[in-house]
Structure formats: C-alpha cells, structure tokens
Amino acid sequence: MPKYDYDLITIGAGSGGVRASRFASSKYGVRSAVIENRRVGGTCVMRGCVPKKLLVYGAHFADEFEDSQGYGWDASDPGFNWQRLIEGKNAELERLEGVYHRILREANVAEITGTGRIADAHTVEVDGKSYTSEHILVATGGHPIMPEIPGIDQVITSDEALDLDTLPERIVIVGGGYIAVEFAGIFNAVGVETHLILRADNILRGFDDAIRNTLRDEMCNKGIKIHCETQVNSIEKENGNFSLRLDQAEMMDTDLVMYATGRRPNTWGIGLEEAGIALNDRGAIVVDDTSKTTVDSIYAIGDVTDRINLTPVALAEGMAVTETLFGNNPTSVDYTNVASAVFSQPPVGSVGLSENEARAGHDIDVYMSRFKPMKYTLSGRDEHAMMKLIVDQKSDRVLGCHMVGADAPEIIQGFAVALKCGATKTQFDATVGIHPTAAEEFVTMRQKLPEHDE
Ligand code: NDP
C-alpha cells in the first residue's frame, strides 16, 4: 500500500503544470494528479498567447488587403466582422481544451476540479477533500494587476479584451509592455482609434533601444497615438463615455479603457506561507536552481516564480522538475539566450543581450540594417524593418540578435539556436544567405556602426 495517494500533485493546469504532470506519468510512470479551478490550458492557451495570436492574425489582414492592391488584386473595401473572429477564436479554444483533457487522460493523469490549498508538506485540500502526495508542484500562474486609482474598477484587462462583444470606436490602453503594445496593434488594425498611455519615455522597457525606437515609430506611423511620460490619475464613466484625468491636469475622453500594467504571481489563498514556503518581495515563490521551494517536498514553476514569464520557459521548468524528482537527475533550466517575441505590428524578435546590457560587460561592435521589405515595394507600404547584431570584440561571439519587421519571431527562433551554440560573427558571415529574404540581412551585415551613444 503506497504511503501517499499520489507521487506528484500539481496545482494549476496551465502550460507548465500540464507538461510536468503529463511527463511524470508518461515518461516515469508515476501516479500523478493535476488540480485546476478554471479551464485547463491556463493563461497561455485560454487568456494569453493563443487567443492573442489568433486576433493578431485576424487584424493583420487589414494590411494584407491594402498590400494586395499593388499586386493587382482588387480588395479595396473588404468587410470585417469582429464577432465572427471572436466566435472562431472561442471555437478553437474549446478544441484545444478538449485536446488538453485528452492528453491528460491518455497519460493517466487524474484531473481534480477545484481550488487546491496546501495543508501540509504532503497534503493538498480541494473543496474540503484531502489528497496526499510525496511531491507537490505549484504552477498557479499569475494575474493582471492595476494601480489603485479612482475609477479603476471600470476598466478591462487583456482577459476581457479577448472577449469583447463589440468593438469600441476609441480605446485607451495603459502600459507600455508586451500586452499593451500587442493589443494596441490589434485594435488599431481593425479600425479602433487607439491611444497608448505609458509612464516611461518609451515602450518595451528592457528591450534593445533600437527595437523600442523602431517599433514606436512604426506604431505611430500606423496611426496609434502614443502618449509617453503620462500617468492616469483617475477615471470617470458616464453614459458609456470614459473621462481620464491625466497628470498634467489634461482630460482625455474614450469609449473603453484597458490596463496592461503588469502581472503578479497567484500566491494568495493557497496555503503557501502557512506551509512555510517563502515568497520574495514581489510576492513570487522563492525557488532554487531545481525549482524547489523552501519546503523540500514542494516545487514551483512558471509565472508563480516570476523568473522569465514565458510559456516555453514554464514548459522547460516543468520537464526539469520531473527529471529531478523521478529521473534521479537534479536538473536546472539554462536561462541564457532565451529568445522572445512581441506580436506587435510589425512584430519583434529578440535573443541575447541588448546593446546597453552588452556594453556593461563587454567591448562590442554593433551592426545594424534598416530597410524597406521587398514586399512593400509594389504595395507602397511605408513600413521599415530593422535588424541589429551585437558582437563581442574579444571573442567575436554574437551576443545579441534583434529584429523589428515582418516575420521577426519566426526568423529570430532560428538565430536563437546559433546564439545558443555560441556562434561568432565570422560564422554568421560564412553563412550563405537565402535570397531574396529579409533574414539574409543577418548574414550579410559587414559595416560596423561607428562609435555612438545608444
Ligand atoms: P510588462 O511587465 O511587460 O509591462 C508592464 C507595463 O506597465 C510597463 O510598461 C510598465 O511601465 C507599466 N506599468 C506598471 N505599473 C504601472 C503603473 N502603476 N502605472 C502605469 N504604468 C505601469 O507587463 P505586461 O502586462 O505587458 O505582460 C506581463 C508579462 O507577460 C510579460 O512581462 C511577459 O513576460 C508576458 N507576456 C509575454 C508575451 C509574449 O511573449 N509575446 C505577450 C504578453 C505577455 P514601466 O516600463 O515604466 O515599468
């Protein structure tokens, strides 16, 4: 008779939790269960990456129809139906939810519906029922946070933006990070007058400045109104109209307000502190290199640990935990050169160090190319792409590879492999390009930028 009900109980059936419980069962044959109180699939599949990307695809047709005219097509006034896009997106999410249930079932992972609360180092309670397990994995993700200002209860977050019944004529999006920039692109492309309000002097803090500047200019060029160094002090709603009081005592009227001012780990109400699990000052679970918390039998992965909050990172952390626990092989995730993308319009792809980060520890050469993509010659679209390489002078290694422009995420994924392998600029130069593509620019840049301040 086993000592515990399960070998692994996971709280949270998002990307990381599903991957860990599934691998534990199917690869190591252990008895595994996963607890979820919302839809299986978590933020990425239900409220984030997947529905957002479907809306980005939908929105991008606006440009495609315009561009097609320069290529001989007559598509000058195509109709657009937002409800149909949302219905299609919802149907796809239902399909994916079914897929998730099926893969859990086929892997023999027990699904428990409800909110899990850790009662002790080996026990989780769900709605008054106790389940014991040798190991517990916390993968509860995060949720949007907003500043506490008057009227904030009337705004929406990305959760609701993905499910709007009708499109507003005007929208204000507050924030300048991934989510704000991506949704600004979606709403603007489908004809909503879009204002982006951010407190910083530029969008996408942490990215290379050339990316930030290029994307900001391209977004403005597409008609998005970006208000930098601006704070919203209060929001009033009357007869469907929102009035925002800004910090320079200015007022701005709009039809809908969306906040994308960051996310916080879901650590509340699940018994973490009572069980002796330490949280850091940002409210995230403190873990070691193998994702172990301050309680030996309890591990944590994904956004609830606030390391790199990206789905593929949570997947890697989930697999590393199963390897550590059941493969008798303590495994940590390598967080260097994790590529990321912003599905803005145009999109961004980035891997490695920004110029500022690289300068802090290296003598570097910088290569940059800015050009009008070939597709826009006939269509006449006034949109540019930017590509940038940061190279360590001493070792010749490429430290950073950044792009704004069509297909940037697809292109950067390949170059991420090169950076992971430690590729040098000489090896980039020795690579024969594929012509005519935008990506070939990365292997044909020969002219260093002169010394400059970024
Ligand atoms: P981010 O942390 O990326 O951005 C938050 C933004 O809100 C920043 O511009 C920040 O400004 C601003 N902000 C924070 N607090 C306030 C405040 N009180 N008043 C005004 N502005 C404020 O968060 P997101 O919500 O955009 O995304 C959360 C995370 O989700 C991302 O970090 C990323 O890990 C993940 N994500 C990844 C995606 C992808 O891979 N494509 C897509 C979407 C999300 P400042 O810069 O001044 O601090």
Boltz pocket constraint, residues with backbone or C-beta under 6 A from the ligand:
constraints:
  - pocket:
      binder: B
      contacts: [[A, 146], [A, 147], [A, 174], [A, 175], [A, 176], [A, 177], [A, 178], [A, 179], [A, 180], [A, 182], [A, 197], [A, 198], [A, 199], [A, 200], [A, 202], [A, 204], [A, 205], [A, 230], [A, 260], [A, 261], [A, 262], [A, 263], [A, 308], [A, 309], [A, 310], [A, 340], [A, 341], [A, 342], [A, 343]]
      max_distance: 6.0
